[in-house]
Each structure stands twice: as structure tokens, then as C-alpha cells.
Amino acid sequence: MTTSEYLKSDFIFASKTFLCKELPNDYDQWDDKKLDEFIKVNAWQPFENHAPSDIWDNIDALAEDVRNYIKEEN
């Protein structure tokens, strides 16, 4: 994840698509184990059998797409 290129809010926004509860504001201060557990516990039903890393990859991809779309519109 390259959070330097994308805003933390992009990841929080994107997380709402794949999780029942969006990432909290301090998620970027968590270790990988805590983040994986949060993702596993809060995975939206269609993703509940996916690995946390796969769900994160989806969140990451959507966050990137959203930021790129915003840049293109401006």
C-alpha cells in the first residue's frame, strides 16, 4: 500500500464497499495482525470467506481508482 500517493480517507471510503464497518481513522497505526482481524470480523457477507489480504487488495484497488478519478476530474 502506498498511502503517500493516496489519502487515508480514500482507504476509509473504499473500505465501506467491502466491510460492514468502515476502517477507523487510526487504522494506519495498527499492526498487520490487528488490521487483518478487523477486516476478518467486519467483512461484508459476500467477502466473509475471503482472506483479509484479498479484501485489503480490493480496498486498495478501489482507493486508488477513486483517487485517480478525482485527479482526472480536476
C-alpha positions in Angstrom: 0.0 0.0 0.0 1.4 3.4 -0.9 -0.5 5.7 1.4 1.8 8.5 0.4 0.2 8.6 -3.0 -3.4 8.2 -1.8 -5.2 9.8 1.1 -6.1 7.9 4.2 -9.7 9.0 3.5 -9.6 7.1 0.2 -9.0 3.9 2.0 -11.7 4.6 4.6 -14.1 5.4 1.9 -13.3 2.3 -0.1 -13.5 0.1 2.9 -17.2 0.7 3.1 -17.7 -1.2 -0.1 -16.1 -4.4 1.3 -16.7 -4.1 5.1 -19.8 -3.8 7.3 -17.9 -1.2 9.4 -15.6 1.2 7.7 -11.9 1.4 8.7 -11.5 3.7 11.7 -9.4 6.8 11.4 -6.4 5.3 13.2 -6.3 2.1 11.2 -2.9 3.1 9.7 -1.3 3.0 13.1 -2.3 -0.7 13.6 0.0 -3.6 13.1 -0.9 -6.1 10.3 -2.4 -8.6 12.8 -4.9 -6.1 14.2 -5.8 -4.8 10.7 -6.4 -8.4 9.4 -8.6 -9.2 12.4 -10.7 -6.1 11.9 -11.1 -6.9 8.2 -12.0 -10.5 9.0 -14.6 -9.6 11.7 -16.1 -6.8 9.6 -16.1 -8.4 6.2 -19.3 -7.9 4.3 -21.2 -11.2 3.8 -20.1 -11.7 0.1 -16.5 -11.4 1.2 -16.6 -13.2 4.6 -14.8 -16.3 3.2 -12.1 -14.3 1.6 -8.6 -13.8 3.2 -8.1 -10.4 4.8 -5.3 -9.8 2.4 -7.6 -10.3 -0.6 -10.1 -7.9 0.9 -7.4 -5.4 1.6 -6.3 -5.7 -2.0 -9.8 -4.8 -3.1 -9.9 -1.9 -0.7 -6.5 -0.7 -2.0 -7.6 -1.0 -5.7 -10.8 0.9 -5.1 -9.0 3.6 -3.1 -6.5 4.0 -6.0 -9.3 4.2 -8.6 -11.2 6.8 -6.6 -8.2 9.0 -6.2 -7.3 8.7 -9.8 -10.9 9.5 -10.8 -10.8 12.6 -8.6 -7.5 13.7 -10.1 -8.8 13.3 -13.7 -11.9 15.4 -12.9 -9.9 18.3 -11.6 
